[in-house]
């Protein structure tokens, strides 16, 4: 369960890194034409979906971590 929690936080970190990279790429290509063309609506949809995915990932990561901590705290050694 601890490995699942670690994997969940790694996935959350990857979503953050990929989101920053995508935002920087969009800015690089859009910055020269700022105020000359209207912003496409798809950028706002993509940004909203990215923030929603990040929020969901944070929630799942926190829930898995709490579950792992509770299961480890209640784990009793087996007697033979």
Secondary structure, DSSP 4 states (H G I P E B T S, - for coil): -HHHHHHHHHHHHHHHHHHHHHHHHHHHHHGGGTTTSPPPHHHHHHHHHHHHHHHHHHHHHHHHHHHHHHHHHS--PPP-
